[in-house]
């Protein structure tokens, strides 16, 4: 979310979390290797920015399966309403 606001240096990102700066750098390295963030050196500073395109692909994939599961869960709900034993107390 911080990177969605724009390019930021590691020190600014690390200031927002209660973990060490090396831990933030490690997370950023994983995100960079996955193609989700870009790194740019500016003097001695490393600045990171969000690379959103791969996230759009993930969203499209998840949305497809969410629709599938939503339909299946609705079907299960209808089945249970028709076949579930009724509680004599109305619950």
N, C-alpha and C positions, 0 to 999 in steps of 0.2 A: 504494500500500500504506500509506503514511503517513496518508493521509486516511481510509482504512478504519478507522483507530484512533480517529477523531473529528476534530472541527473543529480547525484549526491556523492560526496566523498565518504569513505569508510568511516572516518571519525564522526561525522554527523549521524550516520546510520547507527553506529555503535552506541551513541549517546542515548538512543531511544530504547535500548534494551538493557536488561540486567545480567547479560552475559559478557564475557571478555571480548575485547577487540579481535584477538586471534580466532575466537569462535565465530564471530561475525564474518571475518575474512574467509573462514573455511566454508560457511554457508554460501557466501557469495561466489566462491570458486565452484561449488557444486552447481549453483544456478547458472553460472557462466558456461560450465561444461555442458549443461543441458540445453544451452541456447536461450535461456530465459532472461538473462541480463547481459549487457555489453559492458566491457571495461575500457576506460580510456585513461591514459597517464597524462597528468598535467604537472610537470615538474616532479617533485617527490610524492605527489598525491595520486592516489588511484580513485577515479570517479566512476560510478556505476549508474547505468540507466536501464530501464525496463525494455525488454524486447517482447512485445505483446503478441506478435503473430502466432507463435507456438501455443500460447494460451487460448487463442481463438479456436485452433484446431482441437485442443482438448475439450473446450466447451461444447463444440459441435458434436464430438464423440459422446460426451457425457449426456448431453441433451437427448440424443437419439435413444440411449439406453434408459434414461429417466422416463421418457414417454412409454417405452416398452413396459417398464416395471410399474408405472402408474396404471396402465391398462390392466395388467395382471392383478395388481392389488385391488383395483375396483371390482374386478371379476370375482376375486376371492371374497371380498366384502359382501357382494350380492349373494354368493353361494352360502356364506355363513348365515346371513339374515334369513335365507329360506330354510336352511337345514339345521340350524343350531337349536338345541332344546330351549324351550321357553322357561324362564324363571317364574314360578307361581306368584312371587311377590311383585312381578312387573319389572324387574331389573335386568 
